[in-house]
Amino acid sequence: MLVKLLITLISTCLLFTIGCSDNSSSSNKAEYEGYELVWSDEFNDDGLPNTDDWGYDTGDHGWGNNELQNYTARDKKTARIEDGNLIITAFLIETSSKKEYRSARLVTRGKQAWKFGRIDMRAKLPGGTGTWPAFWMLPEEWNYGNSSWPANGEIDIMEYVGYAPGDVHAAVHTEARNHMRGNNASADIRVHDAEEEFHVYSIEWTEDIISAYVDGKKYFEYENNGQGYEYWPFDKEFHIILNTAIGGFWGGAQGVDDSIFPQEFVIDYVRVYQEEK
């Protein structure tokens, strides 16, 4: 009878992972009350990312932020799946005539997108002065205002700049509230071992509010004030982006330490939950 009870308790813990530990491994899918898992990538098949789910943004044009990296596509040196993880690697190629930072920016744009839900990533972050990894979202349709950024919104689930080790950030950007105006809605939380250990970075997004979490602890929220798209463009589908930038106005605010490379952004899984129907 005692053995049976222990088995039941262990099974319950594995089923309702969030109640036992948010910092779960990929074999234990968390369940959230009122939500069901609608999509995930567990990164279990070695090689390149699944093209049914992921595409690439490529190039070295600065990405509007004065970034330094050249994003490449379908290149195992910058993005590969190995031992159950997606690994985005930023590295430096240096010759007598030039130096080039290479990295990857993976997107679900045109393949997978969602409106509202709980979105999780379990990951270990790269570090070092000059790195700028992010887990974030942009809209599928750019139909508000001037059909560009920031009128159509941006959701930053996790951003991290290597010159400030242990400080994890979440934010949203809109027409009325964005970093160019100096009034974007944002918050940060201390995760002292973000570069050494895996943590779960999440948002919960409804028609009324966006909240951000680390390992189930809420540290940011942004509410729909009912004043239109200028404040709340988050009423349409958004896709996921995973990348490591180098330099840039924020990531490179204290320069780039070339001695740190290569740096790896190691992602155990990405999961999307939506309300049960």
N, C-alpha and C positions, 0 to 999 in steps of 0.2 A: 504493500500500500504506500509506504514512504517513497520507494523508488518511483512508483507511478506518479506520485505528487511532484517529485523533483523533475521528472520528464515533462510534466504539464507546465510547470513554472518556466523551465528552460525554453520550451516551445513558444510560450506566450511572450517571453522576452525577445526571442528572435523575430516573432511576427510583428510585435509592436516595438520596433527598434527605437523609435523616438523616445519611448518611455524609459528605456534602459540606458541608451547612450546615443546622442546625435552623431558622435564621431565614429560612425559605424563603418565596417568594411564593405566592399562591393558585394559580398555574398549575402548580406543582410539588408534587404530593401526596407527602408523606413516606411511606415504607414502613418498618415496624418488623418485625424478624425474629419470625416466629411469629404475627403479627397480620395481620388484613385490615380494610380500611375498610368499616364497616357503615352509617354515616350521616354526612352532612356538610351544612352550609349554607355555600356559598361567597359568598352575598350578591351575586349577579351581576345580579339583576333589580331595576332601580330602582323605588322606591315604598315601600310598606309591607312589613313582614316577612311571610313566607309563613304563612298561617293553618293549613296542614297541620302545621306544626312548632312554631309559636310562639303562645302566648297572652299575656295581660297580667295582672299584679297591679296593682290600682289603689287609690288613696286616700291620705289624709294623716293617718292615725291614729298615726303614730310607729313602727309596725312593731316594737314591743317594745324599741326601742333609743333612744327619744326623738328619732327622726329628724324632719327639718323639711319634707321635700319632699312634694309631691302628685304621685303617679304617675298618668299619664294613659294611655289606650288608643287605639290606632289614630290616632295624632296625629303627623304628619310633623315637627312642631316638636320632639318629644321622641324619636322613633325613626323613622329613615328609612334606606332603602338607596339609596346613591348612589356611582357610580364604583367598584363592586366592594366596597364596605364597608357594614356596618351602623354607623350613627352614632347613639349615644344622647347626646342633648344635655340638659344641665342648665342652666336659666336662671332668672333672677329677674324677676318681674313686680312692680313697685313703683308704688303710687299714694299719694295723700295720706292715704288711710285705712288701707291695709294693704300688706304685701308677701308674696309667695308664691313659693316655689321649686318649679319643675316639672321632672320628669324621667320616666324610664320604667324599668319592671322587666319584662323579657321572660322567659317560662318555657316549658319544653317539657312541663310537667305535663299528664298526660292525653293527650298526643300522641306523645311520644318519651321513653323511659326505658330504662335499661340496668343490668345487674348485672355488674360487673367490666369491665375494658378499659383502654385508653389513650385519654385525652380531651385534646384540644389546642384552644387558642385562640391565634390570632395577632392581636395588638392593640397599639395605642398608647393610653396611659392619659391621662385628664384629670388636671389638677393644681390647685393652689391650696388655701389653708387652708379647710377645711370640706367638701371633696369626699371621697367614699368609694366608689369603684367596686369592683365585685366580679364574679368568675366562680366560681360555686359550685353545690352540689348539695344537694337535699333528697329524702327518700324519697317514693315513690308511696303506700306503705301506712304508716300510723301504728299499728302493732299491738303495740308493745312498751310495757311499763310502764304509764304512765297515758295512753298514746296521744297524747302531746304531745312537745314539744321540752324537753330534749335527749335523752330516752330513745331516740328513733328515729333520732338521728344527723344530722350535718351535715358536709359535706366542702367546705372552702374551698380551691379550687384557686389562686385569686389574689385577694388583697385589698390595697388601697392607700389610705392616708390622706394627703391632700394636704399636711398640715402637716409631713410627714416625707418630702420628695421623694427618690426613688431607693430607698426601702426597700419591697420586695415581700414579702408574707407568704403562708404556707400554713398550714392548721390543720385539725383535726377536733374535733368536739364530741360527747360521749356522756354517758350518765347519770352515769358515774363520773368522767369527765374533761371539764370544760367551764369557760368563762370565769367563770361565776358562783361556782364553787368556787375559781377562780384557778389551776387545774391543767390547763387544756386543752393538748393536744399541739399545738405550733406551732413554726415556724421562720421566719426571714426571710433574704433575700438582697439584696445590693446590685445594683441595675440603674440606673446613674447617668443613663441617657438614656431611661428608661421613658416619659417624657412627650413625647419628641421622635422616637423611633424605634419601629418595630414589633419585638416579641419574641414568642416562642412560649411560652405558659404551659400546663403539662401536669400531669396525674397519671397514674400507672400503678397500677391497683387490681386486686388478686387476692384470693382467699379468705384469704390470709395477711398481706398488707401493702398499705398505701397509701403511695406515694412521690410527691413533687412535684418538678417540674423547671422551669427557665427555660432556653430554648434548648438543651435536652438535658442540662443540668447539674443533677444531683440535689442538693437541699439540705434535704429533709425526708423522714422516713419514720415510719410508725406501724404497729406490728405487732399482729396478732391474738394475744392472750395466752391464748386458750381459756377465759376466765372468764365467757363469756356475753354477752348483749346489752348489759349495763351498760358493757362495754368495747368491744364489737364488734357494733354493730347494722348493719354494712355487708355483710349477706348477702342483700340484696333489691334491687329496682330503685330507682334514684334518677334524678331529672330535673335538667336544667340550668337555671340562673338567670343572667341578665346584667342588671346594674343599676348606676346611679349614685345613691347616697344623698347627702343633704346634711345635715351636722350629725350628731347622734347622740352617744351616750356615748363612742364612740371617734373617729369622724370629726370630731365637733365639739368635741373635748377642748380645743382652743385657739381655739374660736369659729369664725365663718364670715366670710370676707373678701368682702363683696358686690361689690368691684371686679373680681373675677376672671371674672365671668360674661359670656357663656356659656362652658361647658366641654364638650368633646366626648370621648366614649369611642368610639374608632374601631376596629372589629373587622373584620379581613380575612376570617376564617373560623372556624368551629367544626367539629371533626372527631372522630368516635368510631371507635376501632378495637377489635376483640375478637379473641380467639385463633382461629386458623384451625381449621375443623372438618375 
